Amino acid sequence: MIIETKNLTKRYRKVKAAKLFHKKYSTFYALKNVSLEIHQGDHVGLVGLNGSGKSTLIKMILGILQPDGGSVKTFDRDPLNNRQKNAVKIGVVFGQRSQLRWDLPAMDTFKLNREIYQVPEDIFTKRVTKLARMLQATEFLTQPVRTLSLGQRMKAEFIAALIHDPELIILDEPTIGLDVLTKNSITEFLQQLTDKTIIFTSHDLDEVAEVCSRILILNNGQLVLDQSSQELAELNVPATVTFTSADKLSADLIKQWPNMMQLKNGSYQIAGIKQENLKEVLSTITARIPVANIEVKSNKLAYLLAHLKQQEVQQ
Ligand SMILES: Nc1ncnc2c1ncn2[C@@H]1O[C@H](COP(=O)(O)OP(=O)(O)OP(=O)(O)O)[C@@H](O)[C@H]1O
């Protein structure tokens, strides 16, 4: 087993009310009774809104935070007292934090990591060459990191995290701010790491589903869903279409979509469109209105959370 948590809980005291010399506190649960198992080779997506407890869970798996209740085991041992031993088997990429030295080429950080993890030189060279080829990163690894684009830097972060060939790869929102092409190339890269255990946190369910076969959803510190990506892909989530047109819409069109809203910026939005009706709605809009732009979105996470809440209320 790579990770096992049982009723894992993290509490904080939050100030409820404050007078000049007197504060009142309430207990706040960043994580509440989370039980899960992650096995060798699992690619697990950890998804949730801001503040749902994703980073707290990751920090406890890494042994950075102490639990207030329940237990966590990483590689069958207490991560808090085995941080060094476990670090050899774990690679971490944070989208919001860098492990690369800003003024030096990424290659220098790789060499430093080679020293820290005592990777033999020939293995190091082969590994970096292979990873750089997979990520199409070869040409910019000798350039100072400060001169790299965000996408190039993130690719270098991945290589730095994998220099010691870790068994477990933890990715904390590694694609934040990246364009579609860079995201795709990172997704393809991760899909090839089939012998590794991956935990991939994000707000974007569809993105993690491309890499992970299993999705865990955290909400308000609780594990509310543990399901295969395939089952989630089969969910029929209603879409929202937003479009902009300089022309006024005809009365019969307005009547056709009673739930259409006119937004502040002059664009229009139709929500709750079933997937089977989407094509028809789009062709009607584009055939009958001169649109400047049109966008289709379906927020699976929001839909799931709303659904789960409804189920909870009914029970
Ligand atoms: N040291 C702390 N003291 C008090 N509250 C904290 C502390 N660390 C985290 N929290 C709270 O715990 C909750 C969970 O935070 P966490 O960072 O785990 O969320 P997250 O899901 O990673 O969010 P995001 O997607 O925004 O990174 C948040 O409400 C946060 O304010």
The ligand as an SDF file (V2000), in Angstrom:
LIG
                    3D

 31 33  0  0  0  0  0  0  0  0999 V2000
   -2.6090   27.1760    9.3130 N   0  0  0  0  0  0  0  0  0  0  0  0
   -3.9240   27.3190    9.1470 C   0  0  0  0  0  0  0  0  0  0  0  0
   -4.6660   27.9500   10.0760 N   0  0  0  0  0  0  0  0  0  0  0  0
   -6.0090   28.0870    9.9390 C   0  0  0  0  0  0  0  0  0  0  0  0
   -6.6960   27.5900    8.8880 N   0  0  0  0  0  0  0  0  0  0  0  0
   -6.0030   26.9570    7.9280 C   0  0  0  0  0  0  0  0  0  0  0  0
   -4.5890   26.7840    8.0050 C   0  0  0  0  0  0  0  0  0  0  0  0
   -4.1900   26.0950    6.9110 N   0  0  0  0  0  0  0  0  0  0  0  0
   -5.3030   25.8610    6.1820 C   0  0  0  0  0  0  0  0  0  0  0  0
   -6.3850   26.3790    6.7950 N   0  0  0  0  0  0  0  0  0  0  0  0
   -7.7690   26.3290    6.3060 C   0  0  0  0  0  0  0  0  0  0  0  0
   -8.0940   24.9910    5.9880 O   0  0  0  0  0  0  0  0  0  0  0  0
   -8.9650   24.9320    4.8520 C   0  0  0  0  0  0  0  0  0  0  0  0
   -8.3930   23.9760    3.8340 C   0  0  0  0  0  0  0  0  0  0  0  0
   -7.2460   24.5620    3.2610 O   0  0  0  0  0  0  0  0  0  0  0  0
   -6.4250   23.8520    2.0890 P   0  0  0  0  0  0  0  0  0  0  0  0
   -5.2450   24.7290    1.8050 O   0  0  0  0  0  0  0  0  0  0  0  0
   -6.1700   22.4480    2.4600 O   0  0  0  0  0  0  0  0  0  0  0  0
   -7.4680   23.9020    0.8890 O   0  0  0  0  0  0  0  0  0  0  0  0
   -7.2500   23.5560   -0.6630 P   0  0  0  0  0  0  0  0  0  0  0  0
   -8.3440   22.6250   -1.0380 O   0  0  0  0  0  0  0  0  0  0  0  0
   -5.8610   23.1200   -0.9090 O   0  0  0  0  0  0  0  0  0  0  0  0
   -7.5150   24.9780   -1.3120 O   0  0  0  0  0  0  0  0  0  0  0  0
   -6.9210   25.6640   -2.6530 P   0  0  0  0  0  0  0  0  0  0  0  0
   -7.5320   24.9380   -3.8010 O   0  0  0  0  0  0  0  0  0  0  0  0
   -7.4040   27.0640   -2.5230 O   0  0  0  0  0  0  0  0  0  0  0  0
   -5.4330   25.5470   -2.5930 O   0  0  0  0  0  0  0  0  0  0  0  0
   -9.0920   26.3780    4.3440 C   0  0  0  0  0  0  0  0  0  0  0  0
  -10.3190   26.9180    4.7980 O   0  0  0  0  0  0  0  0  0  0  0  0
   -7.9380   27.1090    5.0070 C   0  0  0  0  0  0  0  0  0  0  0  0
   -8.2540   28.4620    5.2850 O   0  0  0  0  0  0  0  0  0  0  0  0
  1  2  1  0
  2  3  1  0
  2  7  2  0
  3  4  2  0
  4  5  1  0
  5  6  2  0
  6  7  1  0
  6 10  1  0
  7  8  1  0
  8  9  2  0
  9 10  1  0
 10 11  1  0
 11 12  1  0
 11 30  1  0
 12 13  1  0
 13 14  1  0
 13 28  1  0
 14 15  1  0
 15 16  1  0
 16 17  2  0
 16 18  1  0
 16 19  1  0
 19 20  1  0
 20 21  2  0
 20 22  1  0
 20 23  1  0
 23 24  1  0
 24 25  2  0
 24 26  1  0
 24 27  1  0
 28 29  1  0
 28 30  1  0
 30 31  1  0
M  END
$$$$
